[in-house]
Amino acid sequence: MSIEEPAKTEGELRLVKKHPRTIRWMHWVNFPLLAIMIWSGLLIYWGDSIPPYQHPHEVYRIGIGHWTLVRFFPDWFWKLLDAPYQITTGLGWHFFVMWLFAINGIAYAIYLAVSGEWRVLWPKRRSFVDAMWVTLYDLHVPAARRRGLPPQGKYNGAQRIAYSGIVLMGAGSLLTGLAIYKPAQLNLITRALGGYEMARWEHFWLMMGFCGFFVVHVVQVILAGWNNFRSMVSGAEIQTVEQGQRVDAESGEPTGAMHEDEPPALGAQP
Amino acid sequence: MSEFEKEFAFDRKREAEIVRGDAEMVRRESARRTRRSFLVGGAAAAAGFAAWYAVDQSKPVYRLHAALRDVINGNAAVSRALFRERGLSPTYPLRRAVPLRMNGVIGMEQELVPASWRLQVAGVRDAQRSPFFAPDVTAWQYQYTDASLMDTMPDLKSGAAAVQSGGAPKVQMPEPSHDLSANTPKVNGLPHIDIAARFDAMAQAISGKRRMGTAEAGPSASSLNIGTPGLLLTMSELRKLPHVDLVTEFKCIEGWSQITQWSGVRLRDFIDAFPPAPVNGRMPRYVYMETPDGDYYCGYDMAAARHPQSTLVMEMSGRQLLPEHGAPLRLHMPIKYGYKQIKRIGLIAYTDTKPDDFWMKLGYDWYAGL
């Protein structure tokens, strides 16, 4: 992974295109949109536990059968969010921003398909094994540390799975959302998802999944450092000349970026 | 080209080199690009925040920011155009049905004396020729078992009707900009009555705690004027219509749902049996319903009212409707959220003006279509 900015040495560096402009825009636009969807959704979820009615959540909980470990969410959380009696605000925002969230997400999927960017994003057969080693490496498991990170292109196996999974989760949120929004007119979707209550359950856990993704994503970005973060802002990443370079044997000219199926051409000089 | 070659070619193209050379120069170029991106991004973030702020600060229309109200009305228009209320709500085997949760008593705080119930129907074609014709349906007196609570209530209907009398149903929407949360409504210029506070006091007297939103919706703009002619129907008249049975899922906007068995007559059969009088040469577009005390009220598109699953319910879970579920007559409309499924119906009126709606006034969607 070429995320560490090369040390402040003299000599040559290169600036390469990392993230296309379209992806950067869609990524950053999605952040406030998803935040509003989650916030407004929570204002709606609160309604299922209106205190005077004293009905416990039946759907939004962790438990098996009649046994319940946790119901969502504790009172302090609702108060922190200022959620009580804001259902109409939640519904209003949710059914407004859903359009923007859907348009941005669908446009992103179309862009990935048309531009070919899906090639560096979609998991490959070995991504799943790679993802395991990357995760063990990040968790500082000695065996994985000794083994080192698997070779990769733009994204490692874990990233491919995570960044493709998040697209699927977005699609899932749209689909389960539609199933909840129009369970009579679109009852085919609702039925396919296991019914109205099941669709609500799925919609809720997808939201929890987005929150989980957000935490891991932010931690990983912080660990990856400024050069990586900056590339999602400016689109460009600073690399050493050696990084990602292969040299044409005859002309001595660089022929392009390193490929993950190729051994890294360390030490090659143009 | 093999899949590998395609991917390799793509990777080479996408990781194109912008510049290479002296470290300081590359860093300068990167900084220049980063600055530019932060500036553009910052401007976009500011624009986004401004948009959010504009919506958040837009004047509420019935307790919902005007911009959000516009969008949910637009969503309703999209739904109507796409679905035309044609879809059916799924039905279930009887064994999956459970007794419905009791949820709210607005408009039903006092026990109604069953024998005193009549269904007022207004806007009916050829009403005068019906044996159930009443020259003034609003003159019908419902009787309640606890009169002392009734005394604490403002007489909403006569208050509203005193200044406006006439034959036709008075159905008019208040000005859309009328913000109920900002000032308590004045009833047609009559001396100011603090209806909200009195509702609140009443709700507290009954439940010992404040229930959400019951107070502020106030009187309906669509209640009938004194002197409105129409029909006064008894339950035995309704029972002459074809009996229907369905097991469907009741969905509350608060986020719970239950599968329940409902029995009664189709609303469309009722409309066919007591058809609306044409307005301006065509069928009126809406149906309006309210409780006998006029506290709770709902409006429906004619298409939703004529939906084959829209049912005037007399029995639930295989037994006579309980008072808390709206005895003697309630509505089940599985293509709408529960707040449109009015309990203890006292009036059904046909109208060509979009009727007032209790929860719409408290920030919810008028359409509420599922």
Interface residues (C-beta under 8 A of the other chain):
Chain A: P6 K8 T9 E10 G11 E12 L13 R14 L15 V16 K17 K18 P20 R24 W28 V29 P32 I36 I44 Y45 G47 D48 I50 P52 Y53 H55 E58 V59 Y85 I87 T88 T89 L91 G92 W93 F95 F96 W99 G116 E117 R119 V120 G153 K154 Y181 K182 P183 A184 Q185 L186 N187 T190 R191 Y196 E197 R200 R230 V233 S234 G235 A236 I238 V241 G244 T255 G256 A257 H259 D261
Chain B: F4 K6 E7 F8 F10 D11 R12 R14 E15 A16 E17 I18 V19 R20 G21 D22 A23 V26 R27 E29 S30 R33 T34 R36 S37 F38 G41 A44 G48 W52 V55 R63 L64 H65 A67 L68 R69 V71 I72 N75 S79 L82 F83 E85 R86 G87 L88 S89 P90 R101 N103 S207 K209 R210 R211 M212 E249 K251 I253 E254 G255 W256 S257 P334 I335 L362 G363 Y364 D365 G369 L370
